[in-house]
Amino acid sequence: MRILSEFDQEDRKRKLLQAVIHEYIKTGKPVGSAHLASGYRLDLSPATLRNVMSELEEEGFLSHPHTSAGRVPTDKAYRFYVDAIMDVQHLARLEEERLDREYKARMQEIQDLMLSTSKTLSALSKYTGFVWTPGMEKARLQHVELIPLEPRRILAVLVSDTGMVKHRIVSFDSPVPPAFLGDLRTLLNEDLRGKPFSEARDTLMDHVDRITQRHMDLMEMARRLAREAFSTNEGDFYLEGAGSLFSLPDFQNQEEMRSLVHLLDEKTHLGEMLSKEMGETAPGGKSKGVMVRIGAENKSPGLRNMSVVSSSYVVNGRPVGLLGILGPKRMEYSRMVAVVDAVSRLVSQALGRMTEK
């Protein structure tokens, strides 16, 4: 009987584990040795397959559902699989060209871009696509525009140096004279441009105290703008395709469905998790590229049965937000990684073009 070297034994395990993961991703059903023997060119007998699968189970790569003779991958197995494919996966050329054409379309509003991005991620992955834009407290104010909507309501448009745009509708107790809007617009752009958003509000409030008595109405307008328009702690979360998760066999029992519903309802917790991930950058403040978190690797308990494939999008070399895909652990990681990588690059390019206008 031939005795395999340690290297050959590990290589055999690796190939078998990849076959199990591939089959489970494709079918969602526990994988048995007989099926592997007939469906994959592994050159191993059913008895040898069973022995190797038992070794993989002992090492924590496979688990054995009580109601089935087959086995399913564990989080550890998915991590092995993801690490093996991260550096070699690319989108098909036609699909990349399709994405490129979509993002070269001139989108005038950042919100439209983010909503379109979450929809694109969902459509390409068949799972849930998301885009998260953090609060603007760390960004610097580039421009303020005040647009009258009704006599007592104005739209404050705040543009950051990274190209992010926040809209705030501010209501007043009495009609706003158009001349006041012009004065206030000039004040804001001259005194606040280049300041971090975290300082702009305080600077505006301090400036209010220096406005003369004859401009009391302007002072009240500035106060209300400072309170309402410059509140930048919250980020925006765009989520598309959440309903597609409920049709997957991975989320059919009641506990998993309740957990998923709660997770999707509590976008704040998702935002907090993503905020921490935004801080995990490479030296020099650059993005780490595509990140994959599998099951328990996610900080949120609601994601223990899911995987998150995400990447930062950047403006002027600085990460300004996060986008990605939420899906089952049983996902086609090679394609999901390629999709997220391509979309993050296209969003970064689109934002870069917008900031150059």
C-alpha positions as CSV (number, residue, x, y, z in Angstrom):
1,M,0.0,0.0,0.0
2,R,1.3,3.4,-1.0
3,I,2.1,5.7,1.9
4,L,1.5,9.4,1.3
5,S,3.8,12.1,2.4
6,E,2.5,14.7,4.9
7,F,2.3,17.2,2.0
8,D,0.3,14.8,-0.2
9,Q,-2.1,14.1,2.7
10,E,-2.7,17.8,3.3
11,D,-3.2,18.4,-0.4
12,R,-5.8,15.6,-0.5
13,K,-7.6,17.1,2.4
14,R,-7.5,20.6,0.8
15,K,-9.0,19.3,-2.5
16,L,-11.7,17.3,-0.7
17,L,-12.6,20.2,1.5
18,Q,-12.9,22.5,-1.5
19,A,-15.2,20.0,-3.2
20,V,-17.4,19.8,-0.2
21,I,-17.7,23.6,0.1
22,H,-18.3,23.9,-3.6
23,E,-21.1,21.3,-3.6
24,Y,-22.7,22.8,-0.5
25,I,-22.7,26.3,-1.9
26,K,-24.3,24.9,-5.0
27,T,-27.0,22.8,-3.4
28,G,-27.4,23.9,0.2
29,K,-27.7,20.2,1.2
30,P,-25.3,18.2,3.4
31,V,-22.7,16.5,1.2
32,G,-22.1,12.7,1.4
33,S,-19.0,10.7,0.3
34,A,-20.9,8.8,-2.3
35,H,-22.0,11.9,-4.1
36,L,-18.4,13.3,-4.0
37,A,-17.1,10.0,-5.4
38,S,-19.5,10.1,-8.4
39,G,-19.5,13.8,-9.0
40,Y,-15.9,14.9,-8.6
41,R,-12.6,13.6,-10.0
42,L,-10.9,13.1,-6.7
43,D,-9.5,9.6,-7.5
44,L,-10.4,8.4,-4.0
45,S,-12.5,5.4,-3.0
46,P,-15.7,6.0,-1.0
47,A,-14.0,4.5,2.0
48,T,-11.0,6.8,1.7
49,L,-13.4,9.8,1.2
50,R,-15.2,8.9,4.4
51,N,-11.9,8.6,6.4
52,V,-10.6,12.0,5.1
53,M,-14.0,13.6,5.8
54,S,-13.9,12.3,9.3
55,E,-10.4,13.8,9.8
56,L,-11.7,17.1,8.5
57,E,-14.6,16.9,11.0
58,E,-12.2,16.2,13.8
59,E,-10.1,19.3,12.8
60,G,-13.2,21.5,12.8
61,F,-13.6,22.0,9.1
62,L,-16.8,20.0,8.7
63,S,-19.9,19.4,10.9
64,H,-22.3,16.5,10.8
65,P,-26.0,17.3,11.1
66,H,-27.8,14.7,13.2
67,T,-30.6,14.2,10.6
68,S,-28.2,13.5,7.6
69,A,-25.4,11.2,6.6
70,G,-23.7,14.1,4.8
71,R,-21.5,16.9,6.2
72,V,-21.6,20.7,5.9
73,P,-18.7,23.3,6.1
74,T,-18.0,25.2,9.3
75,D,-17.0,28.8,9.6
76,K,-13.4,27.6,9.8
77,A,-13.9,25.8,6.4
78,Y,-15.3,28.9,4.8
79,R,-12.4,31.0,6.2
80,F,-9.9,28.5,4.6
81,Y,-11.8,28.8,1.3
82,V,-12.0,32.6,1.3
83,D,-8.3,32.9,2.1
84,A,-7.4,30.6,-0.8
85,I,-9.4,32.6,-3.4
86,M,-8.9,36.2,-2.3
87,D,-5.9,37.0,-4.5
88,V,-7.0,35.2,-7.7
89,Q,-10.6,36.1,-8.4
90,H,-11.7,38.5,-11.1
91,L,-15.1,39.3,-12.7
92,A,-15.7,38.2,-16.2
93,R,-14.7,40.9,-18.7
94,L,-18.3,41.4,-19.9
95,E,-19.6,41.8,-16.4
96,E,-16.9,44.3,-15.5
97,E,-17.7,46.3,-18.7
98,R,-21.3,46.3,-17.8
99,L,-20.6,47.7,-14.3
100,D,-18.2,50.3,-15.8
101,R,-20.9,51.5,-18.3
102,E,-23.4,51.8,-15.4
103,Y,-21.1,53.9,-13.2
104,K,-19.9,56.1,-16.1
105,A,-23.5,57.5,-16.3
106,R,-23.4,61.0,-14.8
107,M,-25.2,60.7,-11.4
108,Q,-25.9,64.2,-10.1
109,E,-26.8,63.2,-6.5
110,I,-24.6,61.1,-4.2
111,Q,-27.8,59.6,-2.8
112,D,-28.7,58.3,-6.2
113,L,-25.3,56.8,-6.6
114,M,-25.5,55.0,-3.2
115,L,-29.0,53.7,-3.8
116,S,-28.0,52.5,-7.3
117,T,-24.9,50.8,-5.8
118,S,-26.9,48.9,-3.2
119,K,-29.3,47.7,-5.9
120,T,-26.5,46.7,-8.2
121,L,-24.8,44.7,-5.5
122,S,-28.1,43.0,-4.7
123,A,-28.9,42.2,-8.3
124,L,-25.4,40.8,-9.0
125,S,-25.2,38.7,-5.8
126,K,-28.9,37.7,-5.5
127,Y,-28.4,38.5,-1.8
128,T,-28.6,41.8,0.1
129,G,-26.5,44.7,-1.1
130,F,-25.6,47.6,1.2
131,V,-23.8,50.9,1.2
132,W,-23.0,52.7,4.4
133,T,-21.9,56.3,4.5
134,P,-20.6,57.4,7.9
135,G,-21.5,60.7,9.6
136,M,-19.7,63.7,8.4
137,E,-18.1,64.8,11.6
138,K,-14.6,63.9,10.4
139,A,-15.1,65.5,7.0
140,R,-14.4,69.2,6.2
141,L,-17.1,71.6,4.9
142,Q,-16.6,72.6,1.3
143,H,-19.7,74.4,0.4
144,V,-23.2,75.3,1.8
145,E,-26.2,76.0,-0.3
146,L,-29.5,77.3,1.0
147,I,-32.5,76.6,-1.2
148,P,-36.0,78.0,-0.4
149,L,-38.7,75.3,-0.6
150,E,-41.7,77.2,0.9
151,P,-42.0,80.5,2.8
152,R,-41.1,78.8,6.1
153,R,-38.9,75.9,4.9
154,I,-35.5,75.8,3.3
155,L,-33.2,73.0,2.1
156,A,-29.7,73.2,3.4
157,V,-27.2,71.3,1.2
158,L,-23.9,70.6,2.9
159,V,-21.0,69.4,0.7
160,S,-17.8,67.9,2.2
161,D,-14.3,67.9,0.8
162,T,-14.7,64.2,0.1
163,G,-17.7,64.9,-2.2
164,M,-20.3,63.6,0.3
165,V,-23.6,65.5,0.3
166,K,-26.1,65.9,3.1
167,H,-29.5,67.4,2.7
168,R,-31.4,68.8,5.6
169,I,-34.8,70.4,5.5
170,V,-35.1,73.2,8.1
171,S,-38.5,74.7,9.2
172,F,-39.0,78.2,10.7
173,D,-41.8,79.8,12.6
174,S,-42.1,82.7,10.2
175,P,-41.4,83.2,6.5
176,V,-37.8,83.5,5.5
177,P,-36.9,86.7,3.6
178,P,-34.9,85.8,0.4
179,A,-32.3,88.5,1.3
180,F,-31.6,86.8,4.6
181,L,-30.8,83.6,2.7
182,G,-28.2,85.3,0.6
183,D,-26.6,86.9,3.7
184,L,-26.6,83.7,5.6
185,R,-25.2,81.7,2.6
186,T,-22.3,84.2,2.3
187,L,-21.6,84.0,6.0
188,L,-21.6,80.2,6.1
189,N,-19.3,79.8,3.1
190,E,-16.8,82.5,4.1
191,D,-16.5,81.6,7.8
192,L,-17.0,77.8,7.8
193,R,-15.3,76.5,4.6
194,G,-12.5,74.1,5.3
195,K,-13.5,73.5,8.9
196,P,-14.3,70.0,10.1
197,F,-18.0,69.4,10.5
198,S,-17.5,68.7,14.1
199,E,-16.2,72.3,14.6
200,A,-18.5,74.1,12.0
201,R,-21.6,73.9,14.2
202,D,-19.8,75.4,17.3
203,T,-18.2,78.1,15.1
204,L,-21.6,79.0,13.7
205,M,-23.1,79.2,17.2
206,D,-20.2,81.4,18.4
207,H,-20.7,83.7,15.4
208,V,-24.3,84.1,16.2
209,D,-23.4,86.1,19.4
210,R,-21.5,88.6,17.2
211,I,-24.5,89.4,15.0
212,T,-26.0,92.9,15.8
213,Q,-29.4,93.4,17.3
214,R,-30.8,94.5,13.9
215,H,-30.1,91.1,12.6
216,M,-32.0,89.2,15.2
217,D,-34.0,87.2,12.7
218,L,-30.8,86.2,10.9
219,M,-29.4,85.2,14.2
220,E,-32.4,82.9,14.9
221,M,-32.0,81.4,11.4
222,A,-28.3,80.7,12.1
223,R,-29.2,79.1,15.4
224,R,-31.7,76.8,13.9
225,L,-29.4,75.8,11.1
226,A,-26.7,75.0,13.5
227,R,-29.0,72.8,15.5
228,E,-30.7,71.0,12.7
229,A,-28.6,71.1,9.5
230,F,-25.2,70.5,11.1
231,S,-26.3,67.5,13.1
232,T,-23.9,65.0,11.4
233,N,-23.5,62.1,13.9
234,E,-25.7,59.7,12.0
235,G,-24.7,58.0,8.8
236,D,-26.9,56.8,6.0
237,F,-27.5,53.1,5.3
238,Y,-28.8,52.0,1.9
239,L,-30.1,48.4,1.9
240,E,-31.5,46.6,-1.1
241,G,-32.7,43.0,-1.7
242,A,-33.3,42.1,2.0
243,G,-36.4,40.1,1.0
244,S,-34.3,37.7,-1.1
245,L,-32.7,36.3,2.0
246,F,-36.0,35.0,3.4
247,S,-36.4,32.6,0.4
248,L,-33.1,30.9,1.0
249,P,-33.1,27.5,2.8
250,D,-30.4,28.9,5.1
251,F,-33.0,31.0,7.0
252,Q,-36.1,28.8,7.2
253,N,-36.3,27.9,10.9
254,Q,-38.2,30.4,13.1
255,E,-35.2,31.4,15.2
256,E,-33.1,32.2,12.2
257,M,-35.9,34.2,10.6
258,R,-36.5,36.2,13.8
259,S,-32.9,37.0,14.1
260,L,-32.7,38.1,10.4
261,V,-35.8,40.3,10.8
262,H,-34.4,41.9,13.9
263,L,-31.0,42.5,12.2
264,L,-32.5,44.2,9.2
265,D,-34.8,46.3,11.3
266,E,-31.9,47.5,13.5
267,K,-29.8,49.2,10.9
268,T,-28.2,51.3,13.6
269,H,-26.4,48.2,14.9
270,L,-25.2,47.4,11.5
271,G,-23.9,50.9,11.1
272,E,-22.0,50.7,14.4
273,M,-20.4,47.4,13.2
274,L,-19.4,48.9,9.9
275,S,-18.1,52.0,11.6
276,K,-15.6,49.9,13.5
277,E,-14.7,48.1,10.3
278,M,-14.0,51.5,8.6
279,G,-11.3,52.1,11.2
280,E,-9.5,48.9,10.3
281,T,-7.4,50.4,7.6
282,A,-3.9,49.6,6.4
283,P,-0.9,51.7,7.3
284,G,-1.2,55.2,5.9
285,G,-5.0,55.3,6.3
286,K,-5.6,53.3,3.0
287,S,-8.3,50.8,2.5
288,K,-7.5,47.2,3.2
289,G,-9.5,46.2,0.1
290,V,-12.2,43.5,0.2
291,M,-12.8,42.0,3.6
292,V,-14.8,38.8,4.3
293,R,-16.3,38.1,7.7
294,I,-17.8,34.7,8.2
295,G,-20.4,33.8,10.9
296,A,-18.9,34.3,14.3
297,E,-16.2,36.6,12.9
298,N,-18.9,39.3,12.7
299,K,-19.2,41.3,15.9
300,S,-23.0,41.4,15.7
301,P,-24.8,38.3,17.2
302,G,-27.4,38.8,14.4
303,L,-24.8,37.9,11.8
304,R,-23.7,34.6,13.3
305,N,-25.4,32.7,10.5
306,M,-24.3,35.1,7.8
307,S,-21.3,36.4,5.9
308,V,-20.4,40.0,5.1
309,V,-18.2,40.8,2.1
310,S,-17.3,44.5,2.2
311,S,-14.9,47.1,0.9
312,S,-14.3,50.8,1.6
313,Y,-14.8,53.3,-1.2
314,V,-12.4,56.2,-1.3
315,V,-12.1,59.8,-2.3
316,N,-8.6,61.4,-2.7
317,G,-7.1,58.2,-1.3
318,R,-9.1,58.3,1.9
319,P,-11.8,55.8,2.9
320,V,-15.2,57.6,3.2
321,G,-17.7,54.8,3.4
322,L,-18.3,51.1,3.1
323,L,-20.3,48.9,0.7
324,G,-20.8,45.2,0.3
325,I,-23.0,42.2,0.4
326,L,-24.9,40.4,3.2
327,G,-25.6,36.8,2.5
328,P,-25.6,33.2,3.8
329,K,-22.3,31.6,4.8
330,R,-23.1,29.3,1.8
331,M,-22.3,31.8,-0.8
332,E,-20.1,31.8,-3.9
333,Y,-17.3,33.8,-2.3
334,S,-15.0,34.0,-5.3
335,R,-17.7,35.9,-7.3
336,M,-18.9,37.9,-4.4
337,V,-15.4,39.2,-3.6
338,A,-14.9,40.1,-7.3
339,V,-18.3,41.9,-7.4
340,V,-17.6,44.0,-4.3
341,D,-14.0,44.8,-5.4
342,A,-15.2,46.0,-8.8
343,V,-18.1,48.0,-7.5
344,S,-16.0,49.7,-4.8
345,R,-13.5,50.8,-7.4
346,L,-16.2,52.1,-9.7
347,V,-17.9,54.0,-6.8
348,S,-14.6,55.6,-5.9
349,Q,-14.0,56.6,-9.5
350,A,-17.6,58.1,-9.7
351,L,-17.1,60.1,-6.5
352,G,-13.7,61.3,-7.7
353,R,-15.3,62.6,-10.9
354,M,-18.0,64.4,-8.9
355,T,-15.5,66.1,-6.6
356,E,-13.6,67.4,-9.7
357,K,-16.6,69.3,-11.0
